Amino acid sequence: MNAKFETFFVKALYEAKIDKLVNTYSSKQFSANKQVQIGDVAFDVVVEQGEKQIAFEIRVLPLSRAEMTEIDKSHQKAKALGYDFRLITIAKPKKSTIEIAWLEKALLKYFAAHPIDSTGSIGTQIDYQDIETAIQSISIIGSEARVCLEGNLSVMDRSGQSLISEMLPFQGNLSLNLSEHKTHNHEGVECETQ
């Protein structure tokens, strides 16, 4: 096992793999045990049936050189003790990015139709220039989606003598109609103005 898990999810995958091994071999009439110490080495799972003995080590990819060396030592020790050795690897989940091509354009339209509160450092004559979004979570049912997002709204203030450009952070929840490319229920979508 890797000494450190990056996330609870990776640790859950590791524990699920151990349970699956134990259940699979137990159903084949093997004696299966978790976290077994044999001599000076610990194995994640050890299964035995008569003369057949297998020691399993479970690791999360990618493996470092140090981990490869540890695995090789575990393999040699298991072999010396009369055990077959199996390495099981778990691919670390990749973070997925969520992009909805039309969302930023729709949000710009929303902010233009619903001007932000101008009590902060920006004036009243605002042009909405650009928007960057990062979707934190999404729930999709049919053609409707509920998203939690954050981002930055680039605005140009034309109310003073000179043009002032600012980036205003925003966050909130909104509903999307995925088939019609429309946003609605913009509850909590707020810009932070100073």
N, C-alpha and C positions, 0 to 999 in steps of 0.2 A: 504494500500500500504506500502511496505517496505520503510523505511526512506531513504535508500541509494541504488542506483542501482550500481552494479559492472561494468556493461558494457552498452554501447549504445544498444546492441542487446537485453538485458534483458528488458531495458526500452521500446524498441519497441514492445516486446512481451506483456508487461503490457498494453501499449496503444492500441494495437490491440485487446486485450481481452475486454477492455472497449468498444471499438467501436463495437465489435461483439455483446456484450450484448445489447447495445443501439439499434443496427439495428434489432436484433432478436425480442426484446420486442416491438419495434416500429412497426414492421411488424404484430404483434399480437394485434394492436390497443391499446397498453399501452402508457402512457406518460412516456418517458424515459429521464433522465437527468444525466449528468456527474458531478462529484465532488460537491456533495450536502451537505451543512451544515444543520444538524437538531439538534437544541439545541446546546450542546457543543461537538458534535461528527460529524466528516465528514465521508461520505461514498463515495466510488468510483462511484457507480451508484445507482440511486433510480428509481424504476418503479412503476407506479400506474395505476390502472384501476378500477374505481368504489371503492368498499370496499377493494380491493386487493392492498396491498402496500408491496413492497419488497426492502430491502436495501442490497446492495452487497458490500462486501469488497474483494479486490483482493490482494493476497500475493504471493511472490516468495518463493518456497521451497529451502532449509529447513527452518523451523520456529524455532526461539529461544524461550526460556521460557518467556522472556519479551514480545515477539510478541504474544505468545499464551495468555498471560494475557491481552494484549491490545485487542485482538480479542474477548475474553470472555466479557470484559467490553463493547465493541461495540455491541455485541450480546444482552447483558442485556439492554442497553440503547435503542436499536432499538425495542426490545420487549415491553419495558415500554411505548414507543411512539406509539405502535400499528402496528409496521412494522414486517413482517417476515424478517428473517436475513439469508443471504446466503454467505458462504465463498467460493470463487473461488481461487484455487491455480494454479500456473504456475511452472512447473518443470524447474529448472535452467538448461540450456544446459550444457552438459559436453564437455570438450575439447576432441576432438578425436586425437589420435595419428595416424600418417600415417607411415606405414612401408612397404617397398618394399624389400622383402627378398634378391634379387640378386643385389640390387643397390650398396651396399658398395663394393662388390667384383668387380663390373664393374668400379667403380670409382678408385679403387686401380690399375686396369689394365690401366685405362686412365692416371693416374699420372705416372705410370711406362713408358708408351709409350710417354708421353709428360712431360719430366722432368721439375720440377719447377725451376724458376729463382734462381740461387744459389748466387746472389750478397749479400745476407744477412749473417747471422751468421752460416749457414751450408755450408759444403763443396760440392764437386762435385761428390763424390762417396756415393750415398744415396740409402739405402734400404728402401722400403716402407713397414712398419710393420703392421699397422692397421689403420682403419678409423672409425670415429663415425659421423653419420649424423643426422640432424634434418630438416625435410621437413617443410618449413614455409607455403607453399601454393602449390596446385596442380590443374591443369586443364586437364581433360581427354576428348579426342574426339576419339572415336573408340579405336584403339589399340595404339594411340599416347598420350603421356602425356607431359605436360610442367611443370617443377617443379622449385621452388625457394627454395634453401637449404643453410644450413650452417653446419659447423662441424669442426672436428679436424683430422688432418692427423698425424699419429705417424711415424716418420722417424728415421732411424739409420744412422748417419754420419760415414763412414769408411775411410775418407780421411786423418785423423790425426793419431797420435801415439796411441790414445785410441778411443774406440767407444763412441760416444756421441748420446744420444737419445733425441729427441725433439718432442713436439706437436706443429704442425703448424695449426693455424685456417684458414679456407677457407670459401668462400661463393660464390654464383653465381646462374645462371639459366642454365638449360639444358633440352634437349628433350630426351624422352625415347620411345623406341619401346617396349611396354609391352608384345607383343606376342613373340618377338624374344629375349627379355631380353638384349637389347643393349641400350647404351647411344649415343647421338650425339648432335651436336650444343652446345658445351661446352662454349658458349660465357660468358665471365665474371666470369668463375669459376677460382678464383685466391687464391693462398696461400699467407698469410702474413708472409714474412720473414723479420727478423730485421737486 
